[in-house]
Amino acid sequence: MKKVEAIIRKSKFSDVKEALHNVGVNFFSYWDVTGLGNEKEGHVYRGVTYSTSDIQRRYLSIVVNDDFEEVTVKAILESAATGDVGDGKIFVSDINECYRIRTGEKGGETLN
């Protein structure tokens, strides 16, 4: 099993959610988060410079079976990209075990 964690623009969340559902990823958790990015300059709007150092993002946590890792990452990459600085990051890590609390069963079948 794999844990796919993604930090994306809040404005792209609906697109990412739809793309994940289209590839069969129907369960994940998400949080609103704030972070710091590489962009050092502020944006100017009507003559006023606004700081962009604190960036509002959405953090997704998705656990999938090994065979769903590639399609999950691809769905996020294609639906979250704008081509601009600050599109986000995806992290993939191994999950050793998963348990379904209701029944006590364990393994990859608990993700269905």
Secondary structure, 3 states (H helix, E strand, C coil): CEEEEEEEEHHHHHHHHHHHHHCCCCCCEEEEEEEECCCCCCEEECCEEECCCEEEEEEEEEEECHHHHHHHHHHHHHHHCCCCCCCEEEEEEECCCCECCCCCCECHHHHC
